[in-house]
Amino acid sequence: MTKKTCLIVGGLAILIGLFPQIVFAELRLPNVIADHMVLQRETVNPVWGWASPGEAVTVSFGSTFLTTEADENGRWRVNLPEYQTNRVGRVMRVKSSDGSERVVRDVLVGEVWFFCGPSNIYWPVERCMNAEQEIAAAMYPEIRFFATGKKLAGEPQEDCEGEWSVCTPETVGSASGVAYFFGRTLHRELDVPVGVLQSFWGGTRVEGWTSVEMVEAEPVLTPVVESWNRTIANYDIETEREKHRMALKQWNRDIDAAKRAGKPLPREPRMPVNPAKSMHRPGRLFNGMIAPLIPYGIRGAITYQGLGNLYWAEYAEPLMAAMFRDWRKRWGRGDFPIGMIQPAPFPTEGWAKQSPDAYSLQREAQIHLLEKLPWMGLAPTMDIINFEDVHFPNKQLVAKRMANWALAEVFGKEVESGGPIFQSMVVEADTVRVF
């Protein structure tokens, strides 16, 4: 290297150190905007990403060409216009004025639904009823899945792990059973491509999937917020570690006793979890696994909440209402349809709860939300009796009922869309007549 070259390189290094903003950002798309994606038909579809501040960015899709400019933080966004159903994969191109380009292939236009919640809505096809036959028959290239990677965060994240996959016997096994069977019904009945966004984490509670701002803004939820604040403030890691050490000693004694008696071995005590980092803490799941998907174009959402919130069952209605309002507000798509799956019958003795009627209170809260919030649906499960397994495998029936609600209420099809709902009762001598 010559002396002149050294001077030039050294000068550039000094300039970059003094003015870090001149370091160019790479043209980038979120992981949810990628090959095999499905755009929501008959509505605008946001496309967004990142580039150098002030960089011009052009998005082309079919005959559409839109240009915008990255803001001071490097973020840019355009809204693709409304499209009708398209079953032939198209190419989307994103170019920046510095010459960078990103190409998204095999893009369809159809129905997009967001599925969110704990293990029952996550329960994969490979563990559902008749799994072997279902998987072998799952050749539906117009059904696409996107699953966000598990992530907890204290602040809303810009992006998430995940990729789109085409529905085949090789890919469907790990997809949500409820999501797949729901999507398959819509695909067959509407004859359109279907995209499924999935954000799941087993055992999670409503408040974790709701932004901190929304939970704290609801006066009725103050006891829930204060309980979390006290728990976090009073947590002492050394005390908890000592408790765990003592529990391990007792566990080892119990192991020996169980072996001598020929009884099942007890589970090993879990390490304590700092409540400040808990997946149940308000906003932690929302920040890591929902915020990165917003504002992707969707038709509606399906959720399944139940056992995780037994302890706060008396707050089930305001907790769920807050979550639904939060999603609708942040997506900015108005009162989009939201379907709820009813918690199925299961013995909850021994579960942490403040009321013996906690499970019933949760079901009642869903009925109230049908009346109080617009565009809500409910798939009943009280007749799906499986007291042996909280993860009952008949997700086909649950998905069919949820899909029938969508077909009837969202798409105007003439199908049965819900079960009977209590209206009133009359006592007549030794008989109760229920309407």
C-alpha positions in Angstrom: 0.0 0.0 0.0 1.4 3.4 -1.0 1.7 6.4 1.4 -1.1 8.2 -0.6 -3.4 5.1 -0.3 -2.8 5.0 3.4 -3.7 8.6 3.8 -7.0 8.1 1.9 -8.0 5.0 3.9 -7.0 6.7 7.1 -9.1 9.7 6.2 -12.2 7.6 5.4 -11.8 5.9 8.8 -11.7 9.2 10.6 -14.8 10.4 8.6 -16.7 7.3 9.4 -15.8 7.7 13.1 -17.0 11.3 13.1 -20.1 10.7 11.0 -21.4 7.2 11.6 -24.6 8.0 9.8 -22.7 7.8 6.4 -22.3 4.1 6.9 -24.7 2.6 4.4 -27.4 0.2 5.6 -28.2 -2.9 3.6 -31.5 -3.1 1.7 -33.4 -5.6 3.8 -36.9 -7.1 4.1 -38.5 -8.7 7.2 -38.5 -12.5 7.2 -42.3 -12.5 6.8 -41.9 -10.9 3.3 -40.2 -13.7 1.5 -40.6 -16.5 -1.1 -43.9 -18.4 -1.0 -45.7 -15.7 0.9 -49.5 -15.0 0.5 -50.9 -11.5 0.2 -54.4 -10.8 1.5 -56.8 -10.3 -1.3 -59.2 -7.3 -1.7 -57.3 -5.0 0.7 -54.0 -3.0 0.7 -50.9 -5.0 1.6 -48.0 -3.2 3.4 -44.5 -4.0 2.2 -41.7 -2.7 4.4 -38.1 -3.0 5.2 -34.9 -1.1 5.9 -32.3 0.8 3.8 -29.9 3.7 4.3 -31.7 6.8 5.5 -32.9 8.9 2.6 -32.5 6.0 0.1 -35.1 5.7 -2.6 -36.8 2.3 -2.6 -39.0 0.9 -5.4 -41.4 -2.1 -5.0 -42.7 -3.7 -8.1 -45.4 -6.5 -8.2 -47.2 -7.3 -11.4 -48.2 -4.0 -13.0 -47.7 -2.1 -9.7 -44.6 0.2 -9.2 -44.4 2.1 -6.0 -41.5 4.3 -4.8 -40.8 5.7 -1.4 -37.9 6.9 0.7 -36.3 5.4 3.8 -36.8 7.7 6.9 -34.1 8.9 9.3 -34.1 5.5 11.0 -33.7 3.7 7.7 -37.3 2.2 7.7 -39.5 2.4 4.6 -43.0 1.2 3.7 -45.3 1.1 0.7 -48.9 -0.1 0.5 -49.6 -2.4 -2.5 -53.2 -1.8 -3.9 -56.0 -4.2 -3.6 -55.6 -7.4 -5.7 -58.1 -10.1 -6.5 -57.3 -13.8 -6.0 -54.1 -14.9 -7.8 -53.2 -18.6 -7.8 -50.1 -18.3 -10.0 -46.9 -17.4 -8.2 -45.6 -14.0 -9.1 -42.3 -12.2 -8.4 -42.0 -9.1 -6.2 -38.9 -7.0 -6.7 -37.5 -4.4 -4.3 -34.8 -2.1 -5.4 -32.9 0.8 -3.8 -31.3 3.7 -5.5 -27.9 2.4 -4.5 -28.4 -0.5 -6.9 -29.3 -3.2 -4.2 -32.2 -5.5 -5.1 -34.2 -8.1 -3.2 -36.4 -10.6 -5.2 -39.4 -12.4 -3.6 -40.6 -15.4 -5.6 -43.8 -17.4 -5.8 -46.1 -14.9 -4.3 -49.8 -15.7 -4.2 -52.9 -13.7 -3.4 -55.7 -15.2 -1.3 -56.7 -15.4 2.4 -54.3 -14.7 5.3 -55.1 -15.5 8.9 -53.1 -15.1 12.1 -53.1 -17.9 14.7 -51.9 -17.3 18.2 -51.8 -18.8 21.6 -50.6 -21.7 23.8 -50.2 -25.4 23.2 -53.7 -26.4 22.1 -53.7 -24.1 19.1 -50.1 -25.0 18.4 -50.7 -28.8 18.6 -49.1 -30.0 15.4 -50.7 -32.1 12.7 -48.3 -35.0 13.4 -49.9 -35.4 16.9 -53.6 -34.9 15.8 -56.2 -37.6 15.2 -55.5 -39.8 12.1 -52.1 -38.0 11.7 -50.6 -40.5 9.3 -53.5 -40.3 6.8 -53.8 -36.5 7.2 -50.1 -36.0 6.5 -50.0 -38.3 3.5 -52.9 -36.4 1.9 -51.6 -32.9 2.6 -50.6 -32.0 -1.0 -51.9 -28.4 -1.1 -49.3 -26.1 -2.7 -51.6 -23.1 -2.4 -51.6 -23.4 1.4 -48.6 -21.7 2.9 -47.3 -21.6 6.6 -45.2 -19.0 8.4 -44.2 -19.7 12.0 -42.4 -17.1 14.1 -39.4 -18.3 16.1 -39.9 -18.2 19.9 -38.6 -15.0 21.3 -39.3 -13.0 24.5 -38.5 -9.2 24.4 -38.8 -6.2 26.7 -39.4 -3.9 23.6 -41.2 -4.5 20.3 -38.9 -6.2 17.9 -38.6 -5.2 14.2 -38.1 -8.7 12.9 -38.5 -12.3 13.9 -37.1 -15.7 12.9 -39.2 -17.7 10.4 -39.8 -18.6 6.8 -42.7 -19.5 4.6 -43.2 -23.1 3.6 -45.5 -24.7 1.0 -47.9 -27.3 2.3 -46.8 -30.8 1.4 -46.6 -34.1 3.3 -43.0 -33.2 4.2 -43.9 -29.8 5.8 -47.4 -30.1 7.2 -46.5 -32.4 10.2 -45.0 -29.5 12.3 -47.8 -27.0 11.4 -50.6 -26.2 13.8 -53.4 -28.7 13.5 -56.1 -26.0 14.0 -54.4 -23.7 11.5 -53.9 -26.3 8.8 -57.4 -27.8 9.0 -59.0 -24.3 9.2 -56.9 -23.2 6.2 -57.7 -26.4 4.3 -61.5 -25.8 4.7 -61.2 -22.3 3.5 -59.0 -23.3 0.6 -61.6 -26.0 -0.5 -64.7 -23.9 0.0 -63.5 -20.6 -1.3 -61.1 -22.0 -4.0 -58.4 -19.5 -3.0 -54.8 -19.7 -1.7 -54.5 -19.5 2.0 -51.6 -18.1 4.1 -51.3 -18.9 7.8 -49.2 -16.8 10.2 -48.4 -18.8 13.4 -47.2 -17.4 16.8 -47.3 -20.1 19.5 -45.8 -20.8 22.9 -47.1 -23.6 25.2 -48.7 -22.7 28.5 -48.7 -18.9 27.8 -51.2 -16.4 29.1 -53.3 -13.7 27.6 -51.3 -10.8 29.0 -48.1 -12.0 27.5 -49.6 -11.7 24.0 -50.8 -8.1 24.8 -48.7 -5.0 24.7 -47.7 -3.5 28.1 -49.3 -0.2 27.2 -52.7 -1.8 26.6 -52.6 -3.9 29.8 -51.6 -0.9 31.9 -54.1 1.4 30.2 -57.1 -0.7 31.5 -58.1 0.3 35.0 -59.9 -3.0 35.6 -56.6 -4.8 35.1 -54.7 -2.8 37.8 -54.7 -5.8 40.2 -53.0 -7.9 37.5 -50.4 -5.2 36.8 -49.8 -4.6 40.5 -49.4 -8.3 41.2 -46.7 -8.5 38.5 -44.9 -5.5 39.9 -44.9 -7.0 43.5 -43.7 -10.3 42.2 -40.8 -8.8 40.3 -39.9 -6.4 43.1 -39.9 -9.2 45.7 -37.9 -11.7 43.7 -34.6 -12.6 45.2 -32.5 -14.9 43.1 -30.3 -16.3 45.9 -33.4 -17.2 48.0 -34.9 -18.9 45.0 -31.7 -20.8 44.3 -31.5 -22.0 47.9 -35.2 -23.2 47.7 -34.3 -25.1 44.5 -31.3 -26.8 46.1 -33.5 -27.9 49.0 -36.2 -29.1 46.6 -33.5 -31.2 44.7 -32.4 -32.8 48.0 -36.0 -33.8 48.7 -36.5 -34.9 45.2 -33.6 -37.3 45.5 -35.1 -38.8 48.6 -38.4 -39.1 46.9 -36.7 -40.9 44.0 -35.2 -43.5 46.3 -38.6 -44.0 48.1 -40.4 -44.4 44.7 -37.9 -46.9 43.5 -38.3 -49.0 46.6 -42.0 -48.9 46.4 -42.1 -49.5 42.7 -44.0 -46.3 42.0 -43.6 -43.8 39.2 -40.6 -41.5 39.7 -41.4 -37.8 40.6 -40.4 -35.0 38.3 -37.2 -33.1 38.9 -37.9 -29.6 40.4 -37.5 -26.8 37.9 -35.0 -24.0 38.2 -36.6 -20.8 39.3 -37.5 -18.3 36.6 -36.9 -14.6 37.1 -40.5 -13.2 36.8 -39.0 -10.1 35.0 -38.0 -12.4 32.2 -41.1 -14.6 32.3 -43.0 -15.5 29.1 -46.2 -14.7 31.0 -45.2 -11.1 31.9 -47.3 -8.5 30.0 -45.9 -7.7 26.6 -43.0 -10.2 26.4 -44.6 -12.4 23.8 -46.3 -9.6 22.0 -42.9 -7.8 21.6 -41.1 -10.8 20.3 -43.6 -12.7 18.3 -46.5 -10.4 17.2 -45.0 -6.9 16.8 -42.6 -8.2 14.0 -45.5 -9.3 11.9 -47.4 -6.0 12.1 -48.5 -4.5 9.6 -48.6 -7.6 7.4 -52.0 -7.9 5.6 -54.4 -10.3 7.2 -58.1 -11.0 7.0 -58.5 -12.1 10.7 -57.1 -13.9 13.7 -57.8 -17.1 15.6 -56.8 -17.6 19.2 -57.2 -20.3 21.8 -56.7 -19.3 25.5 -57.6 -21.3 28.5 -55.7 -23.1 31.3 -52.9 -20.6 31.4 -55.2 -17.9 32.8 -57.1 -19.9 35.3 -55.5 -18.0 38.2 -56.9 -14.7 36.8 -60.2 -16.2 35.6 -62.2 -13.4 37.1 -60.3 -11.0 34.8 -60.7 -13.2 31.7 -63.1 -10.9 30.0 -61.1 -7.7 30.3 -57.8 -9.5 29.6 -59.1 -11.0 26.4 -60.9 -7.8 25.4 -57.6 -5.8 25.9 -55.7 -8.3 23.8 -58.2 -8.1 20.9 -58.4 -4.3 21.0 -54.7 -4.1 21.1 -54.2 -6.3 18.0 -56.8 -4.4 16.1 -55.4 -1.0 17.0 -51.8 -1.9 16.1 -52.6 -3.6 12.9 -54.6 -0.6 11.8 -57.1 -2.7 9.8 -60.3 -1.8 11.7 -62.3 -4.4 13.6 -61.0 -7.4 11.7 -62.7 -10.8 12.5 -61.3 -12.7 15.5 -62.3 -16.2 16.3 -62.0 -17.7 19.8 -61.8 -21.5 20.5 -63.6 -22.5 23.7 -61.5 -24.2 26.4 -62.5 -27.8 26.3 -63.7 -29.8 29.4 -60.7 -31.0 31.5 -60.3 -31.6 35.2 -58.4 -28.7 36.7 -58.1 -29.8 40.3 -54.6 -28.9 41.5 -54.2 -26.1 39.0 -53.5 -22.6 40.4 -56.7 -20.7 40.5 -58.6 -18.3 42.9 -62.0 -19.7 42.2 -63.3 -23.3 41.8 -65.4 -22.0 38.9 -62.4 -20.5 37.1 -62.7 -22.7 34.0 -66.4 -21.8 33.7 -65.7 -18.1 34.2 -63.4 -18.2 31.2 -66.0 -19.8 29.0 -68.6 -17.2 30.1 -66.1 -14.4 29.4 -66.0 -15.6 25.7 -69.8 -15.5 25.5 -69.8 -11.9 26.8 -67.2 -10.9 24.3 -69.3 -12.2 21.5 -71.9 -9.6 22.5 -69.6 -6.7 23.4 -67.0 -6.7 20.6 -67.7 -6.6 16.9 -66.8 -9.4 14.5 -66.1 -12.1 17.1 -66.7 -15.8 16.7 -66.6 -18.8 18.9 -66.0 -22.5 18.2 -67.6 -24.6 21.0 -65.8 -27.6 22.4 -68.0 -28.7 25.4 -69.0 -31.9 23.5 -65.4 -32.9 22.7 -65.0 -35.0 25.9 -61.4 -36.1 26.6 -60.7 -36.0 30.3 -57.5 -37.9 29.9 -55.6 -35.4 27.8 -55.7 -31.6 27.9 -54.3 -31.7 24.3 -57.2 -33.7 22.8 -56.2 -34.8 19.3 -59.5 -34.0 17.4 -58.3 -30.6 16.2 -60.1 -31.3 12.9 -63.5 -30.8 14.5 -62.4 -27.6 16.3 -60.9 -26.2 13.0 -64.1 -27.1 11.1 -66.3 -25.2 13.5 -64.0 -22.2 13.4 -63.9 -22.3 9.6 -67.7 -22.6 9.4 -67.9 -19.4 11.5 -65.6 -17.7 9.1 -67.4 -19.0 6.0 -70.8 -17.9 7.4 -70.0 -14.6 9.1 -67.0 -13.3 7.1 -67.7 -14.7 3.6 -71.5 -15.0 3.7 -71.8 -18.7 3.0 -74.9 -20.6 4.2 -73.4 -23.0 6.8 -74.0 -23.6 10.5 -71.7 -21.2 12.2 -72.0 -21.7 15.9 -73.5 -23.7 18.8 -76.5 -22.8 21.0 -76.0 -19.9 23.5 -77.8 -19.6 26.8 -80.5 -16.9 26.7 -82.6 -17.5 29.8 -84.1 -20.1 32.2 -87.4 -20.8 33.9 -87.9 -23.1 37.0 -91.1 -25.1 36.6 -91.8 -27.2 39.7 -88.9 -29.8 39.7 -87.8 -28.9 36.1 -85.5 -26.2 34.8 -86.4 -25.1 31.3 -83.4 -23.5 29.4 -83.8 -21.3 26.4 
